[in-house]
Amino acid sequence: MASMIPMERIERGIVVIRGHRVLLDADLAAMYGVATKSLNLAVRRNAGRFPADFMFRLTAAEWKALRFQLATSKTGRGGSRYLPYAFTEQGVAMLSSVLRSERAVAVNVEIMRAFVRLRQLLASNSELAKRLDSLERKYNRKFSIVFDAIRALMTEPDDNADKPRIGYETERKTKGR
């Protein structure tokens, strides 16, 4: 079955705000094929389904920083006049019960798959980072032994003063001869 929305598009829309991976209302509305105003109206009509850990409104500072990152237009110049809502994974799941179209359900399935895939990627990166740290500790310890041995070979021991010298001594010339 072909996906309604490319996975890459969904993944590009997921941003991290306040430590949560979220999708913004305008991105979700575009994916669902509805106006952002309509999506937000449906959410407001069902406010009890969207607690703070499902959805929150961005602050002006968060939106300014995100707008710079996303390269969207300035307020009042074709862009949104209101601060956007950010929907967590649970909030996106709840949207399918608020937006009762077949497209909304199909898009929600794709978005849930994107969130799952993102979690899997993060978990595999975390596992890879742990393995890399383990290898680094292991090899740093082994290389420190090698470096210590090299340093020991480079320094002359102090107990050589009592031993006879090996080799030939040349005759020294004295001045005036």
Steps between C-alpha positions, in 0.01 A plus 500: 500500500641838396545762766280811479784717624870426452667394825777757442246783496357392832846454653608847383194646671585348837689751714614493862350768722515499880654154484206353304491385139206689352325590175370853452135572424569641151702194398231266630225695325689476171541124544131456587395721209315754716558864586703569814210708630264201460738265677542740793124558518436125524763479775345790694157338476649187656738668745453228763669248271819704479672544838831686526706187434309441172507855364636841595529845346849624419631811671600800289870423561460133402312596185757763406785250537308231314388738226864591436589130486207414270533819289132593516359844432473774759180561693255719307665432162312196385594289800289407797395781731472263794757294683479141376398196697742211537359148518689217667465143377204446733338822378536390139339167588212687663450710185370195314202491735435871452545509122265228389597461135652191340799710393560609861507137614735396217731797560504426873619146430788638294590754769498232772733290284733798463511550877572129553774506237653808662501326839669196344766718337567679827522169685744356246711817514500477878614138485769591247622783725524260797701250295729776373561623856581145607747454216657837569554415868640159404744633243600805701603267779697279262667795332592656834695181578684529167572869556626431853734231363632735233560775755685253723726405210566865422624589849836380623496325832702664781675175606734509194758709688644194681538286188816507286464675169505292188690608190820685413621819652680739276805686613433856592716769357621758740547861403845607399614182336 
